[in-house]
Amino acid sequence: MVIFKKVWFWLGILSIIVCLNDFYGNDQKHILLIGLNPLLDYMIYKESFRDWIINDNQIEGKILLGGYVIHFVSYILLGIIIDLLFFFNKQKK
């Protein structure tokens, strides 16, 4: 199948695995979720975006749904960009 050859598909699957791992509490410090995503890593230190990602009212700082959505969408967009680069590289040859 063609979809298995696309980078956006595999990055989406990886993002879902990372989000589920964080959601079920296997990553208490959110290192995989935030550390592997440059966009979230940038946004977490900006006061205006922090409330979209982390609930600071709790002691542990629970990740909100917005953080998971931003993670998934940014991985999909990165995969689409990589797929487009592969496509344009094939068109040149």
C-alpha positions as CSV (number, residue, x, y, z in Angstrom):
1,M,0.0,0.0,0.0
2,V,1.1,3.5,-0.8
3,I,0.3,5.0,2.6
4,F,3.0,2.9,4.3
5,K,5.6,4.6,2.2
6,K,4.7,8.1,3.4
7,V,6.7,9.8,6.1
8,W,3.7,11.7,7.4
9,F,1.9,8.4,8.2
10,W,4.8,7.1,10.2
11,L,5.4,10.4,12.0
12,G,1.7,10.4,12.9
13,I,1.9,6.9,14.3
14,L,5.0,7.9,16.3
15,S,3.2,11.0,17.6
16,I,0.2,8.9,18.7
17,I,2.5,6.5,20.5
18,V,4.4,9.3,22.3
19,C,1.1,11.0,23.3
20,L,-0.4,7.8,24.6
21,N,2.8,7.1,26.5
22,D,2.6,10.5,28.2
23,F,-1.2,10.3,28.8
24,Y,-0.9,7.0,30.6
25,G,1.8,8.4,32.9
26,N,4.9,6.6,31.7
27,D,6.7,9.9,31.1
28,Q,6.1,11.9,34.3
29,K,8.4,14.8,33.3
30,H,7.0,14.9,29.7
31,I,10.5,14.6,28.2
32,L,9.4,12.6,25.2
33,L,6.4,14.8,24.5
34,I,8.0,18.2,24.8
35,G,11.7,17.4,24.2
36,L,11.2,15.6,20.9
37,N,9.0,18.4,19.5
38,P,10.8,21.7,18.8
39,L,7.5,23.6,18.5
40,L,6.3,22.5,21.9
41,D,9.7,23.0,23.4
42,Y,9.6,26.6,22.2
43,M,6.0,27.2,23.2
44,I,6.3,25.8,26.7
45,Y,8.6,28.7,27.8
46,K,6.3,31.4,26.4
47,E,3.8,32.6,29.0
48,S,1.0,33.2,26.5
49,F,1.2,29.6,25.1
50,R,2.0,27.7,28.3
51,D,-1.7,27.7,29.4
52,W,-2.6,25.8,26.1
53,I,-0.2,23.0,26.9
54,I,0.2,22.5,30.7
55,N,-2.2,23.0,33.6
56,D,0.0,24.8,36.1
57,N,-2.6,24.6,38.9
58,Q,-1.7,21.0,39.6
59,I,1.4,19.9,41.4
60,E,2.7,17.7,38.6
61,G,1.6,19.9,35.7
62,K,-0.8,17.8,33.7
63,I,-0.7,18.1,29.9
64,L,-3.9,19.4,28.4
65,L,-5.6,18.3,25.2
66,G,-4.1,21.3,23.3
67,G,-0.6,20.0,24.0
68,Y,-1.4,16.6,22.4
69,V,-3.1,18.2,19.4
70,I,-0.2,20.6,18.8
71,H,2.2,17.6,19.0
72,F,0.2,15.5,16.6
73,V,-0.4,18.3,14.1
74,S,3.2,19.5,14.1
75,Y,4.5,15.9,13.4
76,I,2.0,15.5,10.6
77,L,3.0,18.8,9.0
78,L,6.7,17.9,9.4
79,G,6.0,14.6,7.6
80,I,4.1,16.4,4.8
81,I,7.1,18.7,4.3
82,I,9.5,15.8,4.1
83,D,7.2,14.0,1.7
84,L,7.1,17.1,-0.5
85,L,10.9,17.3,-0.5
86,F,11.1,13.7,-1.6
87,F,8.5,14.3,-4.3
88,F,10.3,17.4,-5.7
89,N,13.6,15.6,-5.6
90,K,12.1,12.7,-7.7
91,Q,10.7,15.3,-10.1
92,K,14.1,16.8,-10.7
93,K,15.6,13.5,-11.8
